[in-house]
Amino acid sequence: MINHMKKVFITGASSGIGEYLAYAYAKQGYFVGLASRREDRLKNVASKCFEYGSDAKVYPLDVLDGDACQKAIQDFIELPGRVDSVFANAGIGNPDKLSSGRSNAMNQILSVNILGVTNVVMPFIPHFKEQKSGKIAVISSVASFRGLAHHSAYSGSKAAVRNISQGWGIALHKYGISVTAVCPGFIKSEMTANNDFPMPFLMDTDLAADKIIQAVNKKKKVFIFPWQWKVFMVPIMKYAPDWIVRKLGM
């Protein structure tokens, strides 16, 4: 195995933003830890990382299994090289199913999107404190700035992890650890491919990955993109009365 100087660990790495983050880091020579439930897809991503001249290790992982996360991350930490960054990217974005009379759908979203972050980030923190450096990136969403009709579990979960990451950033700053809450708009992925509603400012996944890495390297606390969302859409979402939000179909 190649002894890379830097390593990055990415959850939700089998598709979408996670997959393209892996490729971007592989092109820079990082050793990439790839985590997801879909082992076959992870192996394909790993093969592409090898083609880009880097090395990778596949971790078939359910982020809701805290013990499995701890074990996989300990293995990754012990591999040759220095852990540079961790991306808590795994998440789901299904509707609330408000008329079902059951909480199952919402609870699944809340669990994966919140506990899937804490289960992955927490095992890295003692190591980052020991090495006095480390970059943590939590994938939130522009949806975190407003409770969305029929997607309130998703928007609520993304608000939770944005606030959690900001608290972590304050607590861990003195140890040389940065924490970035990444709040993307619509990015081309499996999650958005099934959307049957307008997706303004839809961004290609490879471009999104590059922008995320730049923001994390700059140690931004909150990164909202594309810029149109930061300048126009998020202020509307935060401050507009409900009747305007209903008109906009949010």
C-alpha positions in Angstrom: 0.0 0.0 0.0 1.2 3.5 -0.9 2.2 5.5 2.1 0.3 8.7 1.3 1.0 11.8 3.4 -2.6 12.7 3.6 -5.8 10.7 4.1 -9.5 11.6 3.8 -12.5 9.6 5.0 -15.9 10.0 3.1 -19.3 8.6 4.0 -22.0 8.3 1.3 -19.1 7.7 -1.1 -20.9 5.4 -3.5 -22.7 8.2 -5.4 -23.3 11.9 -5.7 -21.2 14.4 -3.8 -19.4 11.7 -1.9 -18.3 9.9 -5.0 -17.0 13.0 -6.7 -15.2 14.2 -3.5 -13.4 10.9 -3.6 -12.3 11.5 -7.2 -11.2 15.0 -6.5 -9.0 13.9 -3.6 -7.7 10.9 -5.5 -6.5 13.3 -8.2 -4.5 15.2 -5.5 -2.8 12.0 -4.3 -4.8 11.5 -1.1 -5.5 8.0 0.3 -9.3 7.8 0.3 -11.4 5.9 2.8 -14.7 5.1 1.1 -17.7 4.3 3.3 -21.3 3.4 2.2 -23.7 0.5 2.5 -23.3 -0.4 -1.2 -20.1 -2.3 -1.4 -20.3 -3.0 -5.1 -20.7 0.7 -5.9 -17.8 1.5 -3.5 -15.5 -0.9 -5.3 -16.3 0.9 -8.6 -15.4 4.2 -7.0 -12.2 2.7 -5.6 -11.2 1.5 -9.1 -11.6 5.0 -10.5 -9.5 6.4 -7.6 -6.7 3.9 -8.6 -7.0 5.1 -12.2 -6.4 8.6 -11.0 -3.1 7.4 -9.4 -4.2 7.2 -5.8 -5.1 4.5 -3.4 -8.4 3.8 -1.5 -9.9 1.4 0.9 -13.6 0.3 0.9 -15.6 0.3 4.1 -19.1 -1.3 3.7 -20.8 0.6 6.5 -24.2 1.6 7.8 -23.7 4.9 9.5 -26.4 4.0 12.0 -24.2 1.3 13.4 -22.1 3.2 15.9 -19.8 0.2 16.8 -19.2 -0.6 13.2 -18.3 3.1 12.5 -15.9 3.1 15.4 -14.2 -0.1 14.2 -13.9 1.1 10.6 -12.6 4.5 11.6 -10.0 3.1 13.9 -8.7 0.9 11.1 -8.5 3.9 8.8 -6.7 6.0 11.4 -4.1 3.2 11.8 -3.3 3.0 8.1 -0.1 4.8 7.0 -0.4 8.5 6.5 -2.0 11.5 8.3 -5.7 12.0 8.5 -6.4 15.4 6.9 -10.2 15.5 6.6 -13.5 13.6 7.3 -16.7 14.2 5.4 -19.9 13.2 7.1 -21.8 13.1 3.8 -24.2 10.2 4.1 -27.9 11.2 4.1 -31.4 10.6 2.8 -34.0 13.1 1.6 -37.4 11.3 1.4 -40.8 13.0 2.0 -42.3 13.0 5.5 -45.4 10.9 4.5 -47.5 13.1 6.7 -50.8 11.4 5.8 -49.5 7.9 6.6 -50.3 8.2 10.3 -46.9 6.6 11.0 -43.6 8.1 12.0 -41.4 5.5 10.4 -40.4 7.6 7.3 -39.5 10.7 9.3 -37.7 8.8 12.0 -35.5 7.1 9.4 -34.5 10.4 7.8 -33.8 12.0 11.2 -31.7 9.0 12.3 -29.6 8.7 9.2 -29.0 12.4 8.8 -28.2 13.2 12.4 -26.9 10.0 14.0 -25.1 9.2 10.8 -23.1 12.4 11.3 -22.3 11.9 15.0 -21.4 8.2 14.6 -18.8 9.1 12.0 -17.3 12.4 13.3 -17.0 11.6 17.0 -14.4 8.7 16.6 -12.1 11.1 14.8 -12.1 13.9 17.4 -9.6 12.3 19.9 -7.2 11.6 17.0 -7.5 15.1 15.6 -6.9 16.6 19.1 -3.8 14.4 19.5 -2.3 15.4 16.2 -3.5 19.0 16.7 -5.0 19.3 13.3 -7.9 18.0 11.3 -10.8 19.2 9.1 -14.3 18.1 9.7 -17.0 18.7 7.0 -20.7 18.0 7.7 -23.0 18.1 4.7 -26.0 20.1 5.6 -28.3 21.8 3.1 -29.8 25.2 2.1 -33.0 23.4 3.3 -31.7 23.8 6.8 -32.8 27.4 6.9 -36.5 26.8 6.7 -38.9 24.0 7.7 -40.1 22.7 4.3 -43.6 21.4 3.7 -43.6 17.6 3.3 -39.8 17.6 3.8 -39.7 18.8 7.4 -37.7 15.8 8.7 -35.1 16.5 6.0 -34.9 20.2 6.6 -35.0 19.7 10.4 -32.2 17.1 10.3 -30.0 19.4 8.2 -30.6 22.3 10.6 -29.6 20.1 13.5 -26.3 19.0 11.9 -25.5 22.6 10.9 -26.0 23.8 14.5 -24.1 20.8 15.8 -21.1 21.5 13.5 -21.0 25.1 14.5 -20.9 24.1 18.2 -18.1 21.6 17.4 -16.2 24.3 15.6 -16.3 26.6 18.6 -15.2 23.8 21.0 -12.5 22.4 18.8 -10.9 25.6 17.5 -8.2 25.7 20.2 -7.0 22.2 19.1 -6.3 23.3 15.5 -9.5 21.5 14.3 -11.8 23.2 11.8 -15.5 22.3 11.2 -17.4 23.3 8.1 -21.1 23.0 7.6 -21.6 22.6 3.9 -25.0 23.9 2.7 -25.5 23.0 -1.0 -28.4 23.9 -3.2 -29.5 21.4 -5.8 -26.6 19.2 -7.0 -26.9 16.5 -9.6 -27.2 13.2 -7.8 -29.3 10.1 -7.3 -31.3 12.1 -4.6 -32.2 15.0 -7.0 -32.6 12.7 -10.1 -36.1 11.7 -8.8 -37.3 15.2 -8.0 -40.4 16.2 -10.0 -40.2 19.9 -9.2 -38.1 22.8 -10.4 -34.5 22.8 -9.2 -33.1 26.3 -9.7 -29.3 26.7 -10.1 -28.7 22.9 -10.4 -25.0 22.3 -10.3 -22.8 19.6 -11.7 -21.5 17.2 -9.1 -17.8 17.5 -10.0 -18.0 21.3 -9.8 -19.8 21.0 -6.4 -17.1 18.7 -5.1 -14.3 21.1 -6.1 -16.1 24.1 -4.4 -16.7 22.1 -1.2 -13.0 21.1 -1.0 -12.0 24.7 -1.5 -14.3 25.9 1.3 -13.1 23.1 3.7 -9.5 24.0 3.0 -10.2 27.6 3.7 -11.8 26.4 7.0 -15.1 28.2 6.4 -17.6 27.7 9.2 -20.7 27.7 6.9 -20.5 27.3 3.2 -23.7 28.1 1.2 -23.6 27.5 -2.5 -24.2 28.1 -5.4 -23.9 31.8 -4.8 -27.5 32.5 -5.9 -28.7 30.6 -3.0 -26.6 32.5 -0.5 -27.5 35.9 -1.9 -31.1 35.5 -2.9 -32.8 32.2 -1.9 -31.7 31.6 1.7 -32.7 35.1 2.8 -36.1 34.5 1.2 -36.4 31.1 3.0 -35.4 32.6 6.3 -37.5 35.7 6.4 -40.4 35.4 4.0 -43.9 34.9 5.4 -45.5 31.5 5.0 -47.8 32.6 2.2 -44.9 33.5 0.0 -43.1 30.2 0.8 -46.4 28.4 -0.2 -46.5 30.4 -3.5 -42.9 29.4 -4.2 -43.8 25.8 -3.6 -41.2 25.3 -0.8 
